[in-house]
């Protein structure tokens, strides 16, 4: 959690490859990280990471900027079907599974303490 917190991008998301900002931001991975941080904070599992819930909240807000008018979530790095070069490039897709990750992150961020 501490490492992820230190690698959150200025746009509120995380990079496709966390320690490689040049790979660009990714909404699906960011949603998963946000869900984990928020759940960890709410369950008291991250007492040494007081910034976990604010970082997760920031990510959820940033991910919302990638929602299409029809509710599909864009900004997700391509799965590894096209190989690592495709993931490292700027190609992003609409990904239904990412919508579930965002729902999990939103639930974790907004659940009562």
Secondary structure, DSSP 8 states (H G I E B T S, - for coil): -HHHHHT--TTSSEEEETTEEEEEEEHHHHHHHHHHHHHHHHTT--TT-TTHHHHHHHHHHHHHTTB-TTS-B--EE--GGG-HHHHHSS-EE--HHHHHHHHHHHHHHHS--
